């Protein structure tokens, strides 16, 4: 795992450039814009403290919002996931997926969609991610930490139904047993939900086959300073940064 910021190589940029498909002449280089985004992601600096090596922060932020809103970021994330799965000898899209959440603290100026997770004693938000068996992120939803997992997981499945055509089984823990399983049975034909949790007699962290990749994905986020806490005023921005982190992880393997 890369632990410090490095600018995009020619090979990495060529892949991204194919997804962006913006060939018109422009004042600012999109390669510098993407490098600026990845710099903020890795170092966690504030937008206004973006180094002078890159376009002014307003320009970088403009493209951050644009690509998040028009679907470019999701398309880039999806294509990188497919590329990595093919590189490891798998089908482009997964048939087995895992869903889990992580509660993270929010900073003081974050007030929208924020709550207290009573079980983990965390005042902030939950990062809900849908990953394959390689730990690659295919979907993410960020919401207040006081909202129960089983009431929000269906948002991930709804979002991925359009392009995860091979999806057959979802692995979850006991927190999803009621509301989520009922929603899947009522709305998605042929999709199986399996409860995969450690035995009640076990204490501490116990790796569960396939489901442990969720925890590994959450640990990968620790290498990006922007994810040390939830610094985003909106959940949409929080979701976008998680996708950028997934993209960066895969790009580092080129």
Residue pairs with C-beta under 8 A, 6 or more apart in sequence:
1 220
1 223
1 249
1 252
2 223
2 252
3 223
4 42
5 38
5 39
5 42
5 43
7 35
7 38
8 16
8 31
8 34
8 35
8 38
8 251
9 254
11 254
12 251
12 254
13 31
13 34
15 79
15 80
15 83
15 251
15 254
16 34
16 76
16 251
17 30
17 31
19 72
19 75
19 76
19 79
20 30
20 72
20 76
22 30
28 55
28 59
29 55
30 63
32 53
32 54
32 55
33 54
33 55
33 59
33 60
33 63
35 54
36 50
36 53
36 54
36 55
36 57
36 60
37 60
37 63
37 64
37 244
38 244
38 248
39 45
39 50
39 51
39 53
39 54
40 47
40 50
40 60
40 226
41 224
41 225
41 226
41 241
41 244
41 245
41 248
42 223
42 224
42 225
42 226
42 248
43 225
43 226
44 224
44 225
44 226
44 228
44 231
45 51
45 225
47 57
47 60
47 61
48 57
49 57
50 56
50 57
50 60
54 60
64 237
64 240
66 72
67 73
67 76
68 236
68 237
68 239
68 240
73 240
73 243
73 244
73 247
74 243
76 247
77 137
77 138
77 243
77 246
77 247
78 138
78 163
80 246
80 247
80 250
80 251
81 132
81 136
81 137
81 138
81 246
81 250
82 92
82 93
83 250
84 134
84 136
84 250
84 253
85 91
85 92
85 93
85 94
85 132
85 134
85 136
86 92
87 253
88 134
90 134
91 166
93 163
93 164
93 165
93 166
93 167
94 132
94 133
94 138
94 164
94 166
94 167
95 166
95 167
95 168
95 169
96 132
96 133
96 168
96 169
96 171
96 210
97 130
97 131
97 132
97 138
97 160
97 164
97 167
97 169
97 170
97 171
98 130
98 131
98 132
98 133
98 170
98 171
98 172
98 210
98 211
98 213
98 214
99 128
99 129
99 130
99 153
99 156
99 157
99 170
99 171
99 172
99 176
99 214
100 128
100 129
100 172
100 173
100 211
100 214
100 215
100 218
101 126
101 127
101 128
101 129
101 149
101 152
102 126
102 127
102 129
102 218
103 117
103 120
103 122
103 124
103 125
103 126
103 145
104 122
104 124
104 125
104 126
104 127
104 145
104 227
104 229
104 230
105 122
105 123
105 124
105 229
105 230
106 114
106 123
106 124
106 125
106 229
106 230
106 231
107 229
107 230
107 231
109 233
110 124
110 125
110 230
110 231
110 232
110 233
112 233
112 234
112 235
113 125
113 142
113 143
113 144
113 234
113 235
114 123
114 124
114 125
114 144
114 145
115 123
115 124
115 125
115 144
115 145
115 146
115 147
116 122
116 123
116 145
116 146
117 123
117 124
117 126
117 145
117 146
118 146
120 145
122 145
123 145
124 145
124 229
124 230
125 142
125 143
125 144
125 145
125 230
125 235
125 238
126 142
126 143
126 144
126 145
126 147
126 149
126 152
127 140
127 142
127 218
127 221
127 238
127 242
128 140
128 141
128 142
128 143
128 149
128 152
128 153
128 155
128 156
129 137
129 139
129 140
129 156
129 214
129 217
129 218
129 242
130 137
130 138
130 139
130 140
130 156
130 157
130 160
131 137
131 138
131 213
131 214
131 217
132 138
132 213
133 210
133 213
134 213
135 213
135 214
135 216
135 217
135 220
136 217
136 246
136 250
137 217
137 242
137 243
137 245
137 246
138 160
138 164
139 156
139 157
139 159
139 160
140 156
140 239
140 242
140 243
141 152
141 155
141 156
141 159
141 235
141 239
142 230
142 232
142 235
142 238
142 239
142 242
143 152
143 235
148 175
148 179
149 175
149 176
149 180
150 175
150 176
150 177
150 178
150 179
150 180
151 179
151 180
153 172
153 176
153 180
154 180
154 183
154 184
154 187
157 170
157 184
157 188
157 191
160 167
161 167
161 188
167 191
168 190
168 191
168 192
169 191
169 192
169 193
169 194
170 184
170 191
170 192
170 193
170 194
171 194
171 196
171 210
171 211
172 180
172 193
172 194
172 195
172 196
172 211
173 195
173 196
173 197
173 211
174 195
174 197
176 193
176 195
177 195
180 193
181 193
184 191
184 193
196 208
196 209
196 210
196 211
197 208
198 206
198 208
199 206
205 215
220 245
220 249
221 227
221 242
221 245
222 228
224 241
224 245
224 248
226 241
226 245
227 241
227 242
227 245
230 238
232 238
232 241
